[in-house]
């Protein structure tokens, strides 16, 4: 990385559906919404990228790893197909 490169740090934007400080449900919803979105529209669709940013910034890595395993095995406890 060059000395002139600017680093941009962002957090998930406010979502009125999840007004409380506990963001577990927001994390779960964003993860599911991301995979539903890319299945319907593809990874390059801008709103899908927003869901990705949200779940990557607020979800614990262990949860995401576990859900990724479940998704690959077909045992994820919710549907991500449209």
PyMOL Python script that loads the backbone (N, CA, C, O; Angstrom):
from pymol import cmd

cmd.read_pdbstr("""\
ATOM      1  N   UNK A   1       0.847  -1.172   0.000  1.00  0.00           N
ATOM      2  CA  UNK A   1       0.000   0.000   0.000  1.00  0.00           C
ATOM      3  C   UNK A   1       0.894   1.237   0.000  1.00  0.00           C
ATOM      4  O   UNK A   1       1.851   1.313   0.771  1.00  0.00           O
ATOM      5  N   UNK A   2       0.591   2.186  -0.846  1.00  0.00           N
ATOM      6  CA  UNK A   2       1.418   3.386  -0.943  1.00  0.00           C
ATOM      7  C   UNK A   2       1.140   4.326   0.216  1.00  0.00           C
ATOM      8  O   UNK A   2       0.121   4.214   0.897  1.00  0.00           O
ATOM      9  N   UNK A   3       2.053   5.245   0.426  1.00  0.00           N
ATOM     10  CA  UNK A   3       1.920   6.208   1.521  1.00  0.00           C
ATOM     11  C   UNK A   3       0.758   7.160   1.307  1.00  0.00           C
ATOM     12  O   UNK A   3       0.225   7.702   2.275  1.00  0.00           O
ATOM     13  N   UNK A   4       0.352   7.378   0.057  1.00  0.00           N
ATOM     14  CA  UNK A   4      -0.721   8.315  -0.256  1.00  0.00           C
ATOM     15  C   UNK A   4      -2.099   7.663  -0.299  1.00  0.00           C
ATOM     16  O   UNK A   4      -3.098   8.353  -0.504  1.00  0.00           O
ATOM     17  N   UNK A   5      -2.170   6.354  -0.112  1.00  0.00           N
ATOM     18  CA  UNK A   5      -3.457   5.650  -0.180  1.00  0.00           C
ATOM     19  C   UNK A   5      -4.320   6.043   1.011  1.00  0.00           C
ATOM     20  O   UNK A   5      -3.856   6.116   2.149  1.00  0.00           O
ATOM     21  N   UNK A   6      -5.563   6.288   0.718  1.00  0.00           N
ATOM     22  CA  UNK A   6      -6.503   6.663   1.767  1.00  0.00           C
ATOM     23  C   UNK A   6      -7.280   5.421   2.193  1.00  0.00           C
ATOM     24  O   UNK A   6      -7.790   4.679   1.353  1.00  0.00           O
ATOM     25  N   UNK A   7      -7.365   5.202   3.499  1.00  0.00           N
ATOM     26  CA  UNK A   7      -8.107   4.072   4.034  1.00  0.00           C
ATOM     27  C   UNK A   7      -9.468   4.575   4.477  1.00  0.00           C
ATOM     28  O   UNK A   7      -9.573   5.530   5.247  1.00  0.00           O
ATOM     29  N   UNK A   8     -10.502   3.926   3.984  1.00  0.00           N
ATOM     30  CA  UNK A   8     -11.859   4.322   4.330  1.00  0.00           C
ATOM     31  C   UNK A   8     -12.468   3.242   5.226  1.00  0.00           C
ATOM     32  O   UNK A   8     -12.619   2.095   4.808  1.00  0.00           O
ATOM     33  N   UNK A   9     -12.810   3.608   6.435  1.00  0.00           N
ATOM     34  CA  UNK A   9     -13.402   2.676   7.389  1.00  0.00           C
ATOM     35  C   UNK A   9     -14.873   3.032   7.547  1.00  0.00           C
ATOM     36  O   UNK A   9     -15.222   4.177   7.834  1.00  0.00           O
ATOM     37  N   UNK A  10     -15.740   2.023   7.353  1.00  0.00           N
ATOM     38  CA  UNK A  10     -17.175   2.239   7.470  1.00  0.00           C
ATOM     39  C   UNK A  10     -17.787   1.196   8.395  1.00  0.00           C
ATOM     40  O   UNK A  10     -17.253   0.098   8.550  1.00  0.00           O
ATOM     41  N   UNK A  11     -18.898   1.548   9.000  1.00  0.00           N
ATOM     42  CA  UNK A  11     -19.679   0.582   9.761  1.00  0.00           C
ATOM     43  C   UNK A  11     -21.038   0.454   9.097  1.00  0.00           C
ATOM     44  O   UNK A  11     -21.379   1.219   8.195  1.00  0.00           O
ATOM     45  N   UNK A  12     -21.794  -0.505   9.548  1.00  0.00           N
ATOM     46  CA  UNK A  12     -23.125  -0.712   8.978  1.00  0.00           C
ATOM     47  C   UNK A  12     -23.994   0.516   9.250  1.00  0.00           C
ATOM     48  O   UNK A  12     -23.966   1.064  10.351  1.00  0.00           O
ATOM     49  N   UNK A  13     -24.766   0.950   8.250  1.00  0.00           N
ATOM     50  CA  UNK A  13     -25.645   2.099   8.455  1.00  0.00           C
ATOM     51  C   UNK A  13     -26.814   1.737   9.361  1.00  0.00           C
ATOM     52  O   UNK A  13     -27.116   0.558   9.543  1.00  0.00           O
ATOM     53  N   UNK A  14     -27.463   2.723   9.922  1.00  0.00           N
ATOM     54  CA  UNK A  14     -28.624   2.507  10.784  1.00  0.00           C
ATOM     55  C   UNK A  14     -29.741   1.842   9.989  1.00  0.00           C
ATOM     56  O   UNK A  14     -30.010   2.221   8.849  1.00  0.00           O
ATOM     57  N   UNK A  15     -30.379   0.870  10.582  1.00  0.00           N
ATOM     58  CA  UNK A  15     -31.522   0.190   9.982  1.00  0.00           C
ATOM     59  C   UNK A  15     -32.662   0.267  10.986  1.00  0.00           C
ATOM     60  O   UNK A  15     -32.575  -0.320  12.064  1.00  0.00           O
ATOM     61  N   UNK A  16     -33.716   0.973  10.653  1.00  0.00           N
ATOM     62  CA  UNK A  16     -34.839   1.205  11.575  1.00  0.00           C
ATOM     63  C   UNK A  16     -35.518  -0.084  12.009  1.00  0.00           C
ATOM     64  O   UNK A  16     -36.211  -0.099  13.027  1.00  0.00           O
ATOM     65  N   UNK A  17     -35.334  -1.171  11.258  1.00  0.00           N
ATOM     66  CA  UNK A  17     -35.925  -2.445  11.661  1.00  0.00           C
ATOM     67  C   UNK A  17     -35.233  -3.021  12.890  1.00  0.00           C
ATOM     68  O   UNK A  17     -35.786  -3.886  13.569  1.00  0.00           O
ATOM     69  N   UNK A  18     -34.030  -2.544  13.177  1.00  0.00           N
ATOM     70  CA  UNK A  18     -33.247  -3.059  14.293  1.00  0.00           C
ATOM     71  C   UNK A  18     -32.742  -1.900  15.156  1.00  0.00           C
ATOM     72  O   UNK A  18     -31.548  -1.600  15.151  1.00  0.00           O
ATOM     73  N   UNK A  19     -33.644  -1.248  15.897  1.00  0.00           N
ATOM     74  CA  UNK A  19     -33.264  -0.035  16.626  1.00  0.00           C
ATOM     75  C   UNK A  19     -32.470  -0.274  17.910  1.00  0.00           C
ATOM     76  O   UNK A  19     -31.851   0.658  18.422  1.00  0.00           O
ATOM     77  N   UNK A  20     -32.472  -1.478  18.434  1.00  0.00           N
ATOM     78  CA  UNK A  20     -31.800  -1.748  19.700  1.00  0.00           C
ATOM     79  C   UNK A  20     -30.314  -1.993  19.492  1.00  0.00           C
ATOM     80  O   UNK A  20     -29.855  -2.186  18.367  1.00  0.00           O
ATOM     81  N   UNK A  21     -29.577  -1.983  20.584  1.00  0.00           N
ATOM     82  CA  UNK A  21     -28.134  -2.164  20.483  1.00  0.00           C
ATOM     83  C   UNK A  21     -27.742  -3.597  20.162  1.00  0.00           C
ATOM     84  O   UNK A  21     -26.670  -3.814  19.598  1.00  0.00           O
ATOM     85  N   UNK A  22     -28.574  -4.591  20.501  1.00  0.00           N
ATOM     86  CA  UNK A  22     -28.266  -5.975  20.168  1.00  0.00           C
ATOM     87  C   UNK A  22     -28.484  -6.167  18.674  1.00  0.00           C
ATOM     88  O   UNK A  22     -29.613  -6.071  18.194  1.00  0.00           O
ATOM     89  N   UNK A  23     -27.434  -6.433  17.952  1.00  0.00           N
ATOM     90  CA  UNK A  23     -27.495  -6.496  16.500  1.00  0.00           C
ATOM     91  C   UNK A  23     -27.511  -7.926  15.954  1.00  0.00           C
ATOM     92  O   UNK A  23     -27.276  -8.133  14.763  1.00  0.00           O
ATOM     93  N   UNK A  24     -27.784  -8.906  16.806  1.00  0.00           N
ATOM     94  CA  UNK A  24     -27.789 -10.304  16.368  1.00  0.00           C
ATOM     95  C   UNK A  24     -28.772 -10.550  15.235  1.00  0.00           C
ATOM     96  O   UNK A  24     -28.419 -11.169  14.230  1.00  0.00           O
ATOM     97  N   UNK A  25     -29.995 -10.073  15.386  1.00  0.00           N
ATOM     98  CA  UNK A  25     -30.996 -10.283  14.347  1.00  0.00           C
ATOM     99  C   UNK A  25     -30.624  -9.527  13.072  1.00  0.00           C
ATOM    100  O   UNK A  25     -30.845 -10.024  11.967  1.00  0.00           O
ATOM    101  N   UNK A  26     -30.062  -8.331  13.221  1.00  0.00           N
ATOM    102  CA  UNK A  26     -29.618  -7.551  12.059  1.00  0.00           C
ATOM    103  C   UNK A  26     -28.535  -8.323  11.303  1.00  0.00           C
ATOM    104  O   UNK A  26     -28.546  -8.373  10.074  1.00  0.00           O
ATOM    105  N   UNK A  27     -27.611  -8.918  12.036  1.00  0.00           N
ATOM    106  CA  UNK A  27     -26.544  -9.718  11.447  1.00  0.00           C
ATOM    107  C   UNK A  27     -27.137 -10.878  10.657  1.00  0.00           C
ATOM    108  O   UNK A  27     -26.809 -11.071   9.487  1.00  0.00           O
ATOM    109  N   UNK A  28     -28.000 -11.640  11.293  1.00  0.00           N
ATOM    110  CA  UNK A  28     -28.638 -12.813  10.681  1.00  0.00           C
ATOM    111  C   UNK A  28     -29.412 -12.415   9.424  1.00  0.00           C
ATOM    112  O   UNK A  28     -29.324 -13.083   8.394  1.00  0.00           O
ATOM    113  N   UNK A  29     -30.162 -11.332   9.518  1.00  0.00           N
ATOM    114  CA  UNK A  29     -30.980 -10.865   8.395  1.00  0.00           C
ATOM    115  C   UNK A  29     -30.102 -10.418   7.218  1.00  0.00           C
ATOM    116  O   UNK A  29     -30.390 -10.748   6.067  1.00  0.00           O
ATOM    117  N   UNK A  30     -29.045  -9.676   7.506  1.00  0.00           N
ATOM    118  CA  UNK A  30     -28.155  -9.194   6.447  1.00  0.00           C
ATOM    119  C   UNK A  30     -27.451 -10.361   5.751  1.00  0.00           C
ATOM    120  O   UNK A  30     -27.283 -10.347   4.531  1.00  0.00           O
ATOM    121  N   UNK A  31     -27.041 -11.368   6.521  1.00  0.00           N
ATOM    122  CA  UNK A  31     -26.402 -12.548   5.932  1.00  0.00           C
ATOM    123  C   UNK A  31     -27.374 -13.232   4.965  1.00  0.00           C
ATOM    124  O   UNK A  31     -27.024 -13.523   3.821  1.00  0.00           O
ATOM    125  N   UNK A  32     -28.581 -13.480   5.434  1.00  0.00           N
ATOM    126  CA  UNK A  32     -29.588 -14.115   4.583  1.00  0.00           C
ATOM    127  C   UNK A  32     -29.948 -13.265   3.383  1.00  0.00           C
ATOM    128  O   UNK A  32     -30.075 -13.778   2.271  1.00  0.00           O
ATOM    129  N   UNK A  33     -30.113 -11.964   3.598  1.00  0.00           N
ATOM    130  CA  UNK A  33     -30.463 -11.060   2.495  1.00  0.00           C
ATOM    131  C   UNK A  33     -29.370 -11.023   1.434  1.00  0.00           C
ATOM    132  O   UNK A  33     -29.666 -10.939   0.242  1.00  0.00           O
ATOM    133  N   UNK A  34     -28.112 -11.085   1.858  1.00  0.00           N
ATOM    134  CA  UNK A  34     -27.015 -11.071   0.899  1.00  0.00           C
ATOM    135  C   UNK A  34     -27.100 -12.285  -0.023  1.00  0.00           C
ATOM    136  O   UNK A  34     -27.033 -12.140  -1.243  1.00  0.00           O
ATOM    137  N   UNK A  35     -27.243 -13.461   0.541  1.00  0.00           N
ATOM    138  CA  UNK A  35     -27.263 -14.660  -0.291  1.00  0.00           C
ATOM    139  C   UNK A  35     -28.538 -14.766  -1.118  1.00  0.00           C
ATOM    140  O   UNK A  35     -28.501 -15.289  -2.232  1.00  0.00           O
ATOM    141  N   UNK A  36     -29.638 -14.292  -0.611  1.00  0.00           N
ATOM    142  CA  UNK A  36     -30.866 -14.240  -1.422  1.00  0.00           C
ATOM    143  C   UNK A  36     -30.666 -13.281  -2.593  1.00  0.00           C
ATOM    144  O   UNK A  36     -31.080 -13.564  -3.718  1.00  0.00           O
ATOM    145  N   UNK A  37     -30.029 -12.148  -2.317  1.00  0.00           N
ATOM    146  CA  UNK A  37     -29.809 -11.124  -3.333  1.00  0.00           C
ATOM    147  C   UNK A  37     -28.878 -11.624  -4.434  1.00  0.00           C
ATOM    148  O   UNK A  37     -29.179 -11.457  -5.616  1.00  0.00           O
ATOM    149  N   UNK A  38     -27.751 -12.235  -4.064  1.00  0.00           N
ATOM    150  CA  UNK A  38     -26.838 -12.684  -5.115  1.00  0.00           C
ATOM    151  C   UNK A  38     -27.419 -13.849  -5.904  1.00  0.00           C
ATOM    152  O   UNK A  38     -27.104 -14.018  -7.082  1.00  0.00           O
ATOM    153  N   UNK A  39     -28.265 -14.654  -5.267  1.00  0.00           N
ATOM    154  CA  UNK A  39     -28.918 -15.738  -6.009  1.00  0.00           C
ATOM    155  C   UNK A  39     -29.912 -15.175  -7.025  1.00  0.00           C
ATOM    156  O   UNK A  39     -30.114 -15.758  -8.089  1.00  0.00           O
ATOM    157  N   UNK A  40     -30.526 -14.046  -6.694  1.00  0.00           N
ATOM    158  CA  UNK A  40     -31.514 -13.440  -7.581  1.00  0.00           C
ATOM    159  C   UNK A  40     -30.891 -12.491  -8.605  1.00  0.00           C
ATOM    160  O   UNK A  40     -31.321 -12.458  -9.758  1.00  0.00           O
ATOM    161  N   UNK A  41     -29.877 -11.716  -8.191  1.00  0.00           N
ATOM    162  CA  UNK A  41     -29.355 -10.634  -9.038  1.00  0.00           C
ATOM    163  C   UNK A  41     -27.883 -10.728  -9.392  1.00  0.00           C
ATOM    164  O   UNK A  41     -27.431 -10.050 -10.314  1.00  0.00           O
ATOM    165  N   UNK A  42     -27.128 -11.547  -8.688  1.00  0.00           N
ATOM    166  CA  UNK A  42     -25.698 -11.655  -8.953  1.00  0.00           C
ATOM    167  C   UNK A  42     -24.867 -10.815  -8.003  1.00  0.00           C
ATOM    168  O   UNK A  42     -25.361  -9.859  -7.406  1.00  0.00           O
ATOM    169  N   UNK A  43     -23.605 -11.179  -7.870  1.00  0.00           N
ATOM    170  CA  UNK A  43     -22.716 -10.513  -6.910  1.00  0.00           C
ATOM    171  C   UNK A  43     -22.399  -9.066  -7.253  1.00  0.00           C
ATOM    172  O   UNK A  43     -22.005  -8.303  -6.371  1.00  0.00           O
ATOM    173  N   UNK A  44     -22.560  -8.671  -8.500  1.00  0.00           N
ATOM    174  CA  UNK A  44     -22.218  -7.306  -8.901  1.00  0.00           C
ATOM    175  C   UNK A  44     -23.348  -6.305  -8.680  1.00  0.00           C
ATOM    176  O   UNK A  44     -23.152  -5.108  -8.892  1.00  0.00           O
ATOM    177  N   UNK A  45     -24.513  -6.761  -8.264  1.00  0.00           N
ATOM    178  CA  UNK A  45     -25.650  -5.879  -8.021  1.00  0.00           C
ATOM    179  C   UNK A  45     -25.369  -5.066  -6.752  1.00  0.00           C
ATOM    180  O   UNK A  45     -25.139  -5.641  -5.688  1.00  0.00           O
ATOM    181  N   UNK A  46     -25.385  -3.731  -6.860  1.00  0.00           N
ATOM    182  CA  UNK A  46     -24.962  -2.844  -5.764  1.00  0.00           C
ATOM    183  C   UNK A  46     -25.672  -3.102  -4.431  1.00  0.00           C
ATOM    184  O   UNK A  46     -24.995  -3.145  -3.404  1.00  0.00           O
ATOM    185  N   UNK A  47     -26.999  -3.275  -4.391  1.00  0.00           N
ATOM    186  CA  UNK A  47     -27.636  -3.545  -3.092  1.00  0.00           C
ATOM    187  C   UNK A  47     -27.125  -4.830  -2.432  1.00  0.00           C
ATOM    188  O   UNK A  47     -27.095  -4.923  -1.205  1.00  0.00           O
ATOM    189  N   UNK A  48     -26.726  -5.812  -3.229  1.00  0.00           N
ATOM    190  CA  UNK A  48     -26.155  -7.038  -2.654  1.00  0.00           C
ATOM    191  C   UNK A  48     -24.856  -6.715  -1.926  1.00  0.00           C
ATOM    192  O   UNK A  48     -24.591  -7.252  -0.851  1.00  0.00           O
ATOM    193  N   UNK A  49     -24.057  -5.845  -2.509  1.00  0.00           N
ATOM    194  CA  UNK A  49     -22.796  -5.456  -1.891  1.00  0.00           C
ATOM    195  C   UNK A  49     -23.032  -4.748  -0.556  1.00  0.00           C
ATOM    196  O   UNK A  49     -22.229  -4.869   0.369  1.00  0.00           O
ATOM    197  N   UNK A  50     -24.141  -4.007  -0.465  1.00  0.00           N
ATOM    198  CA  UNK A  50     -24.480  -3.337   0.797  1.00  0.00           C
ATOM    199  C   UNK A  50     -24.789  -4.360   1.889  1.00  0.00           C
ATOM    200  O   UNK A  50     -24.334  -4.207   3.023  1.00  0.00           O
ATOM    201  N   UNK A  51     -25.556  -5.397   1.561  1.00  0.00           N
ATOM    202  CA  UNK A  51     -25.843  -6.457   2.531  1.00  0.00           C
ATOM    203  C   UNK A  51     -24.555  -7.133   2.986  1.00  0.00           C
ATOM    204  O   UNK A  51     -24.385  -7.454   4.163  1.00  0.00           O
ATOM    205  N   UNK A  52     -23.650  -7.342   2.028  1.00  0.00           N
ATOM    206  CA  UNK A  52     -22.363  -7.969   2.349  1.00  0.00           C
ATOM    207  C   UNK A  52     -21.578  -7.118   3.352  1.00  0.00           C
ATOM    208  O   UNK A  52     -21.066  -7.632   4.346  1.00  0.00           O
ATOM    209  N   UNK A  53     -21.492  -5.833   3.085  1.00  0.00           N
ATOM    210  CA  UNK A  53     -20.765  -4.933   3.982  1.00  0.00           C
ATOM    211  C   UNK A  53     -21.349  -4.968   5.387  1.00  0.00           C
ATOM    212  O   UNK A  53     -20.616  -4.970   6.376  1.00  0.00           O
ATOM    213  N   UNK A  54     -22.683  -4.996   5.464  1.00  0.00           N
ATOM    214  CA  UNK A  54     -23.335  -5.006   6.774  1.00  0.00           C
ATOM    215  C   UNK A  54     -22.984  -6.274   7.528  1.00  0.00           C
ATOM    216  O   UNK A  54     -22.516  -6.206   8.665  1.00  0.00           O
ATOM    217  N   UNK A  55     -23.201  -7.434   6.911  1.00  0.00           N
ATOM    218  CA  UNK A  55     -22.960  -8.647   7.690  1.00  0.00           C
ATOM    219  C   UNK A  55     -21.480  -8.853   7.996  1.00  0.00           C
ATOM    220  O   UNK A  55     -21.143  -9.407   9.043  1.00  0.00           O
ATOM    221  N   UNK A  56     -20.588  -8.419   7.102  1.00  0.00           N
ATOM    222  CA  UNK A  56     -19.162  -8.554   7.384  1.00  0.00           C
ATOM    223  C   UNK A  56     -18.719  -7.625   8.507  1.00  0.00           C
ATOM    224  O   UNK A  56     -17.742  -7.915   9.197  1.00  0.00           O
ATOM    225  N   UNK A  57     -19.423  -6.513   8.697  1.00  0.00           N
ATOM    226  CA  UNK A  57     -19.002  -5.574   9.740  1.00  0.00           C
ATOM    227  C   UNK A  57     -19.640  -5.853  11.095  1.00  0.00           C
ATOM    228  O   UNK A  57     -19.063  -5.493  12.121  1.00  0.00           O
ATOM    229  N   UNK A  58     -20.822  -6.486  11.131  1.00  0.00           N
ATOM    230  CA  UNK A  58     -21.469  -6.671  12.436  1.00  0.00           C
ATOM    231  C   UNK A  58     -21.555  -8.118  12.905  1.00  0.00           C
ATOM    232  O   UNK A  58     -21.799  -8.359  14.087  1.00  0.00           O
ATOM    233  N   UNK A  59     -21.364  -9.081  12.020  1.00  0.00           N
ATOM    234  CA  UNK A  59     -21.465 -10.487  12.412  1.00  0.00           C
ATOM    235  C   UNK A  59     -20.113 -11.011  12.914  1.00  0.00           C
ATOM    236  O   UNK A  59     -19.074 -10.735  12.315  1.00  0.00           O
ATOM    237  N   UNK A  60     -20.135 -11.763  14.010  1.00  0.00           N
ATOM    238  CA  UNK A  60     -18.890 -12.410  14.448  1.00  0.00           C
ATOM    239  C   UNK A  60     -18.406 -13.399  13.373  1.00  0.00           C
ATOM    240  O   UNK A  60     -19.212 -14.094  12.756  1.00  0.00           O
ATOM    241  N   UNK A  61     -17.115 -13.451  13.163  1.00  0.00           N
ATOM    242  CA  UNK A  61     -16.540 -14.331  12.141  1.00  0.00           C
ATOM    243  C   UNK A  61     -16.904 -15.793  12.370  1.00  0.00           C
ATOM    244  O   UNK A  61     -17.123 -16.534  11.412  1.00  0.00           O
ATOM    245  N   UNK A  62     -16.970 -16.214  13.634  1.00  0.00           N
ATOM    246  CA  UNK A  62     -17.330 -17.606  13.933  1.00  0.00           C
ATOM    247  C   UNK A  62     -18.735 -17.934  13.442  1.00  0.00           C
ATOM    248  O   UNK A  62     -18.976 -19.026  12.929  1.00  0.00           O
ATOM    249  N   UNK A  63     -19.661 -16.993  13.598  1.00  0.00           N
ATOM    250  CA  UNK A  63     -21.031 -17.224  13.133  1.00  0.00           C
ATOM    251  C   UNK A  63     -21.050 -17.373  11.621  1.00  0.00           C
ATOM    252  O   UNK A  63     -21.675 -18.288  11.083  1.00  0.00           O
ATOM    253  N   UNK A  64     -20.363 -16.470  10.943  1.00  0.00           N
ATOM    254  CA  UNK A  64     -20.342 -16.496   9.477  1.00  0.00           C
ATOM    255  C   UNK A  64     -19.718 -17.801   8.984  1.00  0.00           C
ATOM    256  O   UNK A  64     -20.220 -18.411   8.040  1.00  0.00           O
ATOM    257  N   UNK A  65     -18.641 -18.227   9.611  1.00  0.00           N
ATOM    258  CA  UNK A  65     -17.999 -19.492   9.225  1.00  0.00           C
ATOM    259  C   UNK A  65     -18.966 -20.656   9.384  1.00  0.00           C
ATOM    260  O   UNK A  65     -19.066 -21.512   8.505  1.00  0.00           O
ATOM    261  N   UNK A  66     -19.673 -20.687  10.500  1.00  0.00           N
ATOM    262  CA  UNK A  66     -20.634 -21.763  10.748  1.00  0.00           C
ATOM    263  C   UNK A  66     -21.759 -21.728   9.717  1.00  0.00           C
ATOM    264  O   UNK A  66     -22.134 -22.770   9.180  1.00  0.00           O
ATOM    265  N   UNK A  67     -22.303 -20.544   9.436  1.00  0.00           N
ATOM    266  CA  UNK A  67     -23.382 -20.421   8.452  1.00  0.00           C
ATOM    267  C   UNK A  67     -22.889 -20.783   7.061  1.00  0.00           C
ATOM    268  O   UNK A  67     -23.627 -21.385   6.281  1.00  0.00           O
ATOM    269  N   UNK A  68     -21.650 -20.423   6.739  1.00  0.00           N
ATOM    270  CA  UNK A  68     -21.083 -20.793   5.434  1.00  0.00           C
ATOM    271  C   UNK A  68     -21.009 -22.316   5.300  1.00  0.00           C
ATOM    272  O   UNK A  68     -21.347 -22.872   4.255  1.00  0.00           O
ATOM    273  N   UNK A  69     -20.566 -22.979   6.361  1.00  0.00           N
ATOM    274  CA  UNK A  69     -20.510 -24.442   6.346  1.00  0.00           C
ATOM    275  C   UNK A  69     -21.910 -25.026   6.151  1.00  0.00           C
ATOM    276  O   UNK A  69     -22.110 -25.926   5.335  1.00  0.00           O
ATOM    277  N   UNK A  70     -22.873 -24.504   6.909  1.00  0.00           N
ATOM    278  CA  UNK A  70     -24.245 -24.997   6.804  1.00  0.00           C
ATOM    279  C   UNK A  70     -24.812 -24.736   5.410  1.00  0.00           C
ATOM    280  O   UNK A  70     -25.521 -25.579   4.860  1.00  0.00           O
ATOM    281  N   UNK A  71     -24.506 -23.589   4.845  1.00  0.00           N
ATOM    282  CA  UNK A  71     -24.993 -23.251   3.507  1.00  0.00           C
ATOM    283  C   UNK A  71     -24.438 -24.231   2.480  1.00  0.00           C
ATOM    284  O   UNK A  71     -25.164 -24.710   1.609  1.00  0.00           O
ATOM    285  N   UNK A  72     -23.138 -24.526   2.593  1.00  0.00           N
ATOM    286  CA  UNK A  72     -22.497 -25.460   1.665  1.00  0.00           C
ATOM    287  C   UNK A  72     -23.041 -26.879   1.821  1.00  0.00           C
ATOM    288  O   UNK A  72     -23.136 -27.619   0.841  1.00  0.00           O
ATOM    289  N   UNK A  73     -23.399 -27.262   3.052  1.00  0.00           N
ATOM    290  CA  UNK A  73     -23.927 -28.599   3.319  1.00  0.00           C
ATOM    291  C   UNK A  73     -25.428 -28.693   3.049  1.00  0.00           C
ATOM    292  O   UNK A  73     -25.990 -29.788   3.012  1.00  0.00           O
ATOM    293  N   UNK A  74     -26.074 -27.541   2.861  1.00  0.00           N
ATOM    294  CA  UNK A  74     -27.515 -27.533   2.648  1.00  0.00           C
ATOM    295  C   UNK A  74     -28.318 -27.653   3.926  1.00  0.00           C
ATOM    296  O   UNK A  74     -29.491 -28.022   3.890  1.00  0.00           O
ATOM    297  N   UNK A  75     -27.694 -27.342   5.066  1.00  0.00           N
ATOM    298  CA  UNK A  75     -28.374 -27.460   6.357  1.00  0.00           C
ATOM    299  C   UNK A  75     -28.660 -26.114   7.022  1.00  0.00           C
ATOM    300  O   UNK A  75     -29.047 -26.073   8.190  1.00  0.00           O
ATOM    301  N   UNK A  76     -28.476 -25.024   6.298  1.00  0.00           N
ATOM    302  CA  UNK A  76     -28.761 -23.697   6.841  1.00  0.00           C
ATOM    303  C   UNK A  76     -30.236 -23.649   7.213  1.00  0.00           C
ATOM    304  O   UNK A  76     -31.078 -24.039   6.404  1.00  0.00           O
ATOM    305  N   UNK A  77     -30.578 -23.181   8.418  1.00  0.00           N
ATOM    306  CA  UNK A  77     -31.968 -23.274   8.880  1.00  0.00           C
ATOM    307  C   UNK A  77     -32.941 -22.260   8.256  1.00  0.00           C
ATOM    308  O   UNK A  77     -34.026 -22.054   8.800  1.00  0.00           O
ATOM    309  N   UNK A  78     -32.593 -21.640   7.159  1.00  0.00           N
ATOM    310  CA  UNK A  78     -33.533 -20.795   6.439  1.00  0.00           C
ATOM    311  C   UNK A  78     -33.198 -20.839   4.958  1.00  0.00           C
ATOM    312  O   UNK A  78     -32.073 -21.162   4.576  1.00  0.00           O
ATOM    313  N   UNK A  79     -34.181 -20.513   4.127  1.00  0.00           N
ATOM    314  CA  UNK A  79     -33.989 -20.573   2.671  1.00  0.00           C
ATOM    315  C   UNK A  79     -33.289 -19.308   2.179  1.00  0.00           C
ATOM    316  O   UNK A  79     -33.610 -18.194   2.593  1.00  0.00           O
ATOM    317  N   UNK A  80     -32.330 -19.515   1.290  1.00  0.00           N
ATOM    318  CA  UNK A  80     -31.643 -18.363   0.681  1.00  0.00           C
ATOM    319  C   UNK A  80     -31.873 -18.328  -0.816  1.00  0.00           C
ATOM    320  O   UNK A  80     -31.210 -17.581  -1.536  1.00  0.00           O
ATOM    321  N   UNK A  81     -32.796 -19.121  -1.279  1.00  0.00           N
ATOM    322  CA  UNK A  81     -33.160 -19.086  -2.694  1.00  0.00           C
ATOM    323  C   UNK A  81     -34.437 -18.286  -2.850  1.00  0.00           C
ATOM    324  O   UNK A  81     -35.258 -18.204  -1.936  1.00  0.00           O
ATOM    325  N   UNK A  82     -34.585 -17.706  -4.008  1.00  0.00           N
ATOM    326  CA  UNK A  82     -35.753 -16.864  -4.258  1.00  0.00           C
ATOM    327  C   UNK A  82     -36.806 -17.659  -4.996  1.00  0.00           C
ATOM    328  O   UNK A  82     -37.874 -17.131  -5.304  1.00  0.00           O
TER     329      UNK A  82
END
""", "prot")
cmd.dss("prot")
cmd.show_as("cartoon", "prot")
cmd.util.cbc("prot")
cmd.orient("prot")
